[in-house]
Amino acid sequence: MKLGQTYQQNWSVALRAAAAIVGGYIFIAMLTLAIPLVLASAGIELAQSIFLTIIFGFVLYVAIIMAVFHASSAARAWTYLVIASVPPAVIVAFLLPGAV
């Protein structure tokens, strides 16, 4: 193994860890805002929908961390996280009063 390959592998792991921590957190935050708004507009109590979303968020966050390290590259993991974060952000923008 060459010295340059070691640095490249270290950067890959660091970027994946950043994607898992920061990107996963942003995605879960958007989802935690969007799902209760959708469920509340469907007639479910807001408190129940928030509780359900928070529990679901913990499970999904672990799955996101595993998926980021399973991705073929750190750039691909970031791309997937950004693409997945757009629909919840749009839902929040349209359903949250005063968001736009």
PyMOL commands that set and color helices and strands:
alter all, ss='L'
color gray80, all
select helices_A, chain A and resi 3-41+46-70+74-95
alter helices_A, ss='H'
color red, helices_A
deselect
rebuild
show_as cartoon
